[in-house]
Amino acid sequence: MISRLFAFAALASVVAAPALAQKKYDPGASDTEIKLGQTLPYSGPVSVLSGVGKSQTGYFRSLNQTQGGINGRKVTLLSLDDGYSPPKAMELTRQLVERDNVLAIVNTVGTATNRATHRYLNQKKVPQLLILTGAAQWNDPKRYPWTMMGMVAYQSEGTAYARHILSNNPNARIAVLRQNDDFGKDYVEGLRHGLGDKTGAIVADVSYETTDPTVEAQIIQLRASNADAIFIVATGKHATQAIRKIHDLGWKPQIYLPIGSASIPAVLKPAGADAAKGAITIAVNKSAGDPAWDNDPGMKGYYAWAKEWVPELNPNDSFVGSGYIYGTIIADLLRRCGDVLTRENLMKQAASMKGYATPLTLPGVTMNTAPDDYLPYNLMRLQQFNGTSYTLIGGVIKG
């Protein structure tokens, strides 16, 4: 009898050993916690973008309290203020990696700020995951396997606007206001690509610095071109100022806005609903506030969540919605990692999304990634502001 017990115990230890060996952790992960980091502009000229971090922090707080975190592990998101300053973003990212030992940097906002930390994070082999910038340089898995963008590529978006302009007004005169950095450069390259042999339709192209207090002088300069379409490649208060000044001048061009500058409560309404009415942007997710989604289960779930967990935030703010959406995506990727919470496995899961959608993803739009292609979105829709909410126009566009 005793020998049988010993035999059973030995067998049990052999069977249990592989299960125990399955657990594998990198810095930032343990049996009880998963630690993530990000830097966002909670202050400075584009602080409206901070809604992403505020919402996402609330999402993980709700996950911890209602579901016990992910696979029994509490998720801690350290979200720090970089003021949209590249040097500050670099300083804080080092802190997150070397002092706080985060597993990954997730959903950091901004082309310039992410560019500042790009090489460092790849040298350290720390995921720079689903960052909120669509610059072309982020889809380069061969040279930079630890960096993946989380948006539609700026060039794809710019191309979509160009094609819409030409389809509605083949003889359009186009003005461009652009941020003087890679953010502005990539969008204009996409616009030119979409125009093809009609790049001469761009009759005025004026830049501004993110440190400029206002862009009113630039809009006055562009007004002189008599363009009937304008692409405002601006963020935060500068996008708001541009829309308002166009209206005040009595100028009535068709306005196109980047997806990251299309928040109704943060950008459009401060400019004036009358001034912003008719503005066109792209979308990959359902727009909160659009009556078309009033009975949609995903939207109902989002509103219920926002009311309970981030009551101080406006759920109709697209930045708040983005924080919730990216929270669900990051949580799902971590869940798929199981007990192998390594940086390599996290990137492996992120690079194998096929037909992926969240409850707020637009019908017909999915996220798709592969080890040799980190571009998550190549499908999108156009939407137009009607003075209150966005209305979808046209069908699904392939980038």
N, C-alpha and C positions, 0 to 999 in steps of 0.2 A: 504493500500500500504506500509506504513511504517512498519507495523508489519511483512509483507511478507519479506521486506528487512532485518529486524532483524533476521528473521528465516533463510533466506538464508545465512546471515553472520555467524550465529551460526553453521549452517550445514557445511559451508566452513571451519570454524575453526576446526571442528571435523575431517573432511576429511584430512585437511592439517597436523593436529597434528601427526598422525602416520608417515607421510613422513618426518617431521622434526625430529621426534624421532629416525629415522633410522640412523642418523649420530652418529658415535661413534669413538672417537679418543683416542689413547694412546700417550705417549710422542713421539715426532718426526713426528706427523701428525697433520694437521689442514685443514682448508678450502682452504688454498693456497699453502701448501708445504708438501712434504714427505721427511724426512731426514734419510739417510742411512749412515752407516759407515763401514770401513774395514781397515785392516793394511796389508801392502805388503812389500816385500824387494826391495825398490827402491835403496838401497845401499847394499853393502856387497857381499859375495861370490856367491849368486844366484840372483843377481839383474836383470838377463835376464827375470825373472818371472814377473817383474814389468810391462811388456807389457799388462798384464791382466787389471791392474788398469788404465793405460793410455788409453787403448781402451774403457773400460767400462765408464770412466768419459766422454769420447767423445760421447759415445752412449747416455747417459742421457742428455748431452748438446744438441745433435741433436733432441732428443725427446722433450725437453723443447721449442726449437726454432721453430720446424716444426709442432708439434702437441699440443703445450700448456701444455706439461707434460702428466700426467695421470689423467683422469677424472677432468681436469681443475686445477690440482695441480702440481706445479713445483717440480721436483725431484732433491734433492741435495745429492751428494755422497761425503762424506768426506773420502778421501783415503790417509792414512798416512804411513810414512816410518818406518817399524819396524826393518829393517836391518837383518831380519831373526833371531832376538834375542828374545827368549821367555820372558825375563824380560821386554824388551822394548815393546813387543806386549801387555803384561799385563798392563803396564803403560798407553799406548795409548788407549787400549780398555776401561779402567776405565774412561779415559778422554772423549771418545766418548759417553759412557753411562751416566756418572754422570754430565759432564759439557755441552756437546753438545746435550744431550737428543735425540739420534738417535732412530728411531723406531726399527731398526734391524742391526745386523752385518752381512754382506753378502760377500761371495766369498773370504774370507781371505785365503791366500796361506800358506801351510806348516803344517806338522804334529806336530812338536815341538811347534810352535807358537800357534796353535789352542789348543793344549793340555794345554798350560799355562793358557788359558782363559776359558776353558771348564766348570769347576765347577762354576766359578764366574758368567758366563752368564746364566747358568741354575738356580743358586740361585736367580739371579735378574729377571728371567723369560723374558730374552731378546733373540729373535731368533738368533741363530748362523747358518745362513742359506746357504745351498749349498756350504759349504766350500770346498776348492780345496785341498783335501787330501783324500786318500782312505783307511785310517787306519780302522781296524775292529771295534775299539771302538766307531766309530761315528754312527753305526747303533744299537742304544740301546734306542729306544723311551720310554720304560717303566721306565728306571731310569733317562734318560736325554732327556726329550721330547722337549727341545728347540734347540737341535743340529741335523742337517741333513747334510750329506756329499753330494757333488755335482759331484762326479767322480765314475768311475768303482772302486770297491774295489781292493786294492792292491793284496789281496790274490787271487781274481778271475783272475786278470791280470797275476800274476805269474803262476797260474795253466794253463792258456792258452798257455803261452810260453813253459811250460814243456811238454804239450801234443803235441805241434808242433815239439819240438825237438825229442821226441820219435817216432812220426809218420814219420819223415824224416830220422832219424838216431837212431835206437833202441839201438845201442851200443855206443852212444855219451858219451864223457868225457866232463863234464861241469865245467867251472870255474865261480866264483862269486866275483864281486867287489861290496861291499855294504856300504852304509852310516851307520855309527854306531849309530843308533837310531831306533825309532819305524817304521820309513819309510823303512829302510833297513830290519828290522826284519819281518815285515808283508809280504813284497815281497818274501823273502826267504821261509817263511812258506808256501806261495802259491805255490812256485816252488816245494817244497818238497811234498806238497799234490798232485800236478799233477804228480809227478814222482812215487808216490805210493811205491811199493816194490823195485823201482830202484833208491832210494835216494843215493845209492852208486855211482851213475853216477856223483855226485858232487865230483870232485877230488881235488878242491882247493877253499877255501872260505876266502877272505881277506877283512878287513874293513878299513875305513878311517874316520877321523873327518872332519866336515864341515869347521873347522878352519885350516886344513892342506893346505899349499900353493900349493901342487901338489900331484898327486897320481901316479907319474911315478914309484916310488919304488915298489908300490903295483902291478902295471902291470908287472914289471920285475919278481916279485915273482910268479905271476900267469902264466906267460909265461913258467916257468920251469915245469908246470904241463902237457904241451903238450895237453891241452884241445882243442877240435874242436868246442866248443860253449862257449860263455861267456855272462853272464847276468850282464850288467853294471847298478847296482842299485845306480845311482849317479845323481846329479842335477847340472845344470849350468856349470861352468867352469870345474868342475871335470869330468863330462861326456865327455866334449870336449877333455880334456887332455888324458883321457883313450883311446878314439877312435884313437887319433893321435899317442899315444905311441905304441899301438898295431900295427899300420901300420908301424911305424918306425922300429919296431923290426922284421918286415917281417913275423909276425905271422898272420895267416889267419883263425881265428875261425869265426863261424857264430855269429854275434853280435845281442843281444836283448836289447832293451832300454825301460824303462818305458814311458808311454804316456806323463808324465810331463817333460820328458827330450828329446823329439823328435822333437823340433823345428828345421826346416831346416836352417833358417838364424841365429838363436841364438846359436845353438849347433852343428849341422852337418857341415855346411859350414866353420865355424871357425876351425874345425878339419881337413877340406880338403874333398872335395866331393869324391875324390878317396879313401880316408881312410874310409869314412862312407858308401860308396856304398855297398848295400846288407843288411844294418841294418834293423831289423824287430821290429815293435812296434804294439800296438793295435790302433784302432780308433773307435770312435762313431760318429764322424762328418766328413763331406767332407773335403778333404785336399786342401787348397788353393794352387794353382800352379800346381795341377794335371790336365793335359789336358782333362781328362775324364769329368771334370765339366765345361769346357769352355762355353758351351751353357746352363748351368743349371740356371734357373731363380733365385734361392736362392743365388748362387755364384755371379751372375751378380749384384744382389742387394747389396751384401756385398762389392764388389769391388767399386761400385759407392758410397756407403756410406763412405768407408775408404778414398777414394780420396777426398771427400768433407770435411769430418769432422776430420780426423786424418792423413793429408797428410805427416806428419813427421814420421809416423810409417810404417813399412813394412807389407803390408796386407798378405804376404805369411808366416809371423811368426805365428805359431800356438797359441802363447800366445795372440797375438793381436786378432786373430779369436775367442779365448776363451772369451776375454773381451766382444766382440760383442754378442756372443751367450748367455753368462750368463746375459748380459744386457737385451736381449729380454725376457729371462725366468723370471727374477726378475720383469721386467715391466709388464709381463702378469699376474703374481701372484698378484701384487698390483692392477692391473686393475680388477681382479676377486674379490678383497676385496670390491669393490664399495666404499660406504661411511662408511663402518665398518672397519676403518683402525686401528685395534688393533693388538697387537702382537699375541694374541691367534688366531685371524682369519687368519693372515698371515701364521702361521704354519698349520692351518687347510687346507688352499688352497694348500700349498706345499705338504701336506701329502695326497692329493687326485688327483694326476696326473695319468691319465690312457691313455696309448698309445700316450703320449705327444711327439711332435717332433717340432723342429724349422726348418726354411728354409734350414739350413745347416746340419741337422741330416742325417746320412747315411740311405739309403733305407733299410728297415728291422730292423732298430734299433729304439727303443722308450724309453722314460722315464716312469717308473711306480712306484708309491709310495702308501703307505697305512698307516693308523694310527699306525699299529703294525709292519711296515716294511718301514724304511726310505731309503733303498738302491735304488737309482734312476736308476741304470743301471745293468741289468743282461744279456744284449745282446751286442755284440761287433764284430768287424771285425779285421783281421790282415792286415797289410800293410808293404810294403818293399820299402826302398829308392833305386831309380835307378840311383842316381848320380845327378839328377836334381829335381825330385819330388817323391812323394809316389805313389805306385801302389797297389791296393787292391789284396790280395791273399786269396783264399778260400772263403767259405761262412760265414754266420752269426754264431757266436759261442755263446752258452749259458753259462754264468758264474755259 
